[in-house]
Amino acid sequence: MHIQYLDDTPDVVSLRSTSLYLRDFELADWPAVHHYAMDAEVTRFMAWGPNTAEQTLTFITHAVKNAHTTPRLSYDLAVIHAATHSLIGGAGLYIRQDRRFEAEIGYCLQKEVWGRGYGAEIARLLVRLGFDHLHLHRLIATCDPENIGSVRVLEKAGFQREGLMRSHLKTRSGWRNSYLYAIVVTDPRLMC
């Protein structure tokens, strides 16, 4: 995996591994994003979705705009399959406004590619972005305790479970508990 700077701008990055690459979203991505964002099964554990076309377009518009904000605190990235060059999901890294040494990561993949190890690969790429490029100290992630796939992803990527946050997130079905996972810059890292 390497980090490549696009247009010689350090705030715009493309992250690559053997089978995937992450890049900033483009407006033209919205139909591919909507493919997974409108799927109730994909968004089951999310605080958002299933999206309407308008909600997906609003998200993409904000992601494109936020990519050019200084200082950049929000990295919404398209997940591209390297062999087919098709958009198969989204990933994000969000630096905390009040604690600039820490960021939260997230990811979402279309269900057609579930179970292939891409989630852990994405999480590892986000760890490299956070620690090697952005020089953060700590990355966190949360997931629903029932989301066994996401639990496996985070643990495969080297995150450690720190606890259970009760009634942590409001979703369309009510308040949900969340596991809190974290990795710090001094922890052992698993490479892509």
C-alpha positions as CSV (number, residue, x, y, z in Angstrom):
1,M,0.0,0.0,0.0
2,H,1.2,3.5,-0.7
3,I,-0.1,7.0,-0.4
4,Q,-0.1,8.9,-3.6
5,Y,-0.7,12.6,-3.7
6,L,-3.0,13.8,-6.5
7,D,-2.3,17.2,-8.2
8,D,0.6,17.8,-5.8
9,T,-2.0,18.7,-3.1
10,P,-1.3,17.0,0.2
11,D,-4.9,17.2,1.3
12,V,-6.1,15.1,-1.6
13,V,-5.0,11.5,-1.3
14,S,-5.4,8.3,-3.1
15,L,-4.7,5.2,-1.0
16,R,-3.9,1.9,-2.8
17,S,-3.5,-1.7,-1.8
18,T,-3.3,-4.8,-4.0
19,S,-7.1,-5.2,-4.6
20,L,-8.5,-1.8,-3.7
21,Y,-7.9,1.9,-3.8
22,L,-9.6,4.8,-2.0
23,R,-10.0,8.2,-3.5
24,D,-12.0,11.3,-2.9
25,F,-15.6,11.1,-4.1
26,E,-16.5,12.9,-7.4
27,L,-20.0,14.1,-8.3
28,A,-20.2,11.5,-11.0
29,D,-20.0,8.7,-8.3
30,W,-23.5,9.3,-6.9
31,P,-25.3,6.6,-9.0
32,A,-22.8,4.0,-7.8
33,V,-23.0,5.2,-4.2
34,H,-26.8,5.2,-4.4
35,H,-26.7,1.6,-5.4
36,Y,-25.6,0.6,-1.9
37,A,-26.9,3.6,0.0
38,M,-30.5,2.7,-0.9
39,D,-30.2,-0.9,0.1
40,A,-31.9,-1.6,3.5
41,E,-29.7,-4.6,4.1
42,V,-26.5,-2.6,3.6
43,T,-27.6,0.3,5.8
44,R,-29.2,-2.0,8.5
45,F,-26.6,-1.0,11.2
46,M,-26.1,2.6,10.0
47,A,-27.5,5.8,11.5
48,W,-28.4,6.8,7.9
49,G,-30.3,5.2,5.1
50,P,-31.8,3.6,3.2
51,N,-31.2,6.8,1.2
52,T,-33.4,8.5,-1.3
53,A,-31.6,9.7,-4.5
54,E,-31.7,13.2,-3.2
55,Q,-30.1,12.2,0.1
56,T,-27.3,10.4,-1.7
57,L,-26.7,13.4,-4.0
58,T,-26.6,15.7,-1.0
59,F,-24.0,13.4,0.7
60,I,-21.8,13.3,-2.5
61,T,-22.1,17.1,-2.9
62,H,-21.0,17.7,0.7
63,A,-18.1,15.1,0.4
64,V,-16.8,16.9,-2.7
65,K,-17.0,20.3,-1.0
66,N,-15.4,19.0,2.3
67,A,-12.4,17.7,0.3
68,H,-11.4,21.2,-0.4
69,T,-11.9,22.6,3.1
70,T,-8.9,24.0,5.0
71,P,-8.1,22.6,7.5
72,R,-9.4,19.3,6.2
73,L,-11.1,17.4,9.0
74,S,-13.3,15.1,6.9
75,Y,-12.1,12.4,4.5
76,D,-15.1,10.8,2.6
77,L,-13.5,8.4,0.2
78,A,-14.8,6.1,-2.6
79,V,-13.7,2.5,-2.4
80,I,-12.7,1.3,-5.9
81,H,-12.0,-2.3,-6.9
82,A,-8.6,-2.2,-8.5
83,A,-9.2,-4.9,-11.1
84,T,-12.5,-3.6,-12.4
85,H,-12.2,0.1,-11.5
86,S,-15.7,0.0,-10.2
87,L,-17.0,1.8,-7.1
88,I,-17.9,-0.8,-4.5
89,G,-18.3,1.3,-1.3
90,G,-17.4,4.2,0.8
91,A,-15.0,4.9,3.6
92,G,-14.4,7.8,5.9
93,L,-12.0,9.3,8.4
94,Y,-13.3,12.2,10.5
95,I,-10.9,14.2,12.7
96,R,-12.5,15.5,15.9
97,Q,-12.8,19.2,16.0
98,D,-12.1,19.3,19.7
99,R,-9.4,16.7,19.8
100,R,-7.3,17.0,16.6
101,F,-5.1,14.0,17.5
102,E,-8.0,11.6,17.2
103,A,-10.3,10.6,14.3
104,E,-13.2,8.2,13.8
105,I,-13.3,5.8,10.9
106,G,-16.1,4.2,9.1
107,Y,-16.8,2.1,6.0
108,C,-19.7,0.7,3.9
109,L,-19.6,-1.8,1.1
110,Q,-22.2,-3.0,-1.4
111,K,-23.4,-6.4,-0.4
112,E,-22.2,-8.1,-3.6
113,V,-18.6,-7.8,-2.3
114,W,-19.2,-8.8,1.4
115,G,-17.1,-11.6,2.8
116,R,-14.0,-11.0,0.6
117,G,-11.8,-9.3,3.2
118,Y,-12.2,-5.8,1.7
119,G,-13.5,-4.3,5.0
120,A,-10.3,-5.1,6.9
121,E,-8.3,-3.9,3.9
122,I,-10.1,-0.6,4.0
123,A,-9.7,-0.2,7.7
124,R,-5.9,-0.8,7.3
125,L,-5.7,1.8,4.6
126,L,-7.5,4.3,6.9
127,V,-5.1,3.5,9.7
128,R,-2.2,4.2,7.3
129,L,-3.9,7.5,6.3
130,G,-4.5,8.5,9.9
131,F,-1.1,7.6,11.3
132,D,1.4,8.0,8.4
133,H,-0.1,10.9,6.5
134,L,-2.2,12.9,9.0
135,H,0.1,12.1,12.0
136,L,-2.8,11.3,14.3
137,H,-2.3,9.6,17.7
138,R,-5.6,7.6,18.0
139,L,-8.3,6.2,15.7
140,I,-11.7,5.0,16.9
141,A,-14.6,3.1,15.4
142,T,-17.9,2.0,16.7
143,C,-20.2,-0.8,15.6
144,D,-23.5,-2.4,16.6
145,P,-22.7,-5.4,18.8
146,E,-25.0,-7.5,16.5
147,N,-22.9,-6.5,13.4
148,I,-20.5,-9.5,13.6
149,G,-19.0,-8.6,10.2
150,S,-17.9,-5.2,11.4
151,V,-16.6,-6.6,14.7
152,R,-14.4,-9.1,12.6
153,V,-13.2,-6.3,10.3
154,L,-12.1,-4.1,13.1
155,E,-10.3,-6.9,15.0
156,K,-8.6,-8.1,11.8
157,A,-7.4,-4.5,11.2
158,G,-5.7,-4.4,14.7
159,F,-8.3,-2.4,16.6
160,Q,-9.0,-3.3,20.2
161,R,-12.4,-3.3,21.8
162,E,-12.4,-0.8,24.6
163,G,-16.0,-1.2,25.8
164,L,-19.7,-1.0,25.3
165,M,-21.4,2.4,24.9
166,R,-25.0,2.1,26.0
167,S,-27.7,4.0,23.9
168,H,-24.9,5.5,21.9
169,L,-26.5,6.1,18.5
170,K,-30.0,7.1,17.4
171,T,-31.0,5.0,14.4
172,R,-34.3,4.7,12.5
173,S,-35.2,1.8,14.7
174,G,-34.3,3.5,18.0
175,W,-31.3,3.9,20.2
176,R,-28.6,1.4,19.8
177,N,-25.6,0.2,21.9
178,S,-22.2,0.4,20.2
179,Y,-18.9,-1.3,20.8
180,L,-16.1,1.2,20.9
181,Y,-12.9,0.1,19.2
182,A,-9.6,2.0,19.0
183,I,-6.0,1.7,17.8
184,V,-3.2,4.1,18.8
185,V,-0.1,4.9,16.9
186,T,2.1,2.8,19.1
187,D,0.0,-0.4,18.7
188,P,1.2,-3.1,16.4
189,R,-0.2,-2.7,12.9
190,L,-1.3,-5.2,10.3
191,M,-0.4,-4.2,6.8
192,C,-2.5,-4.7,3.7
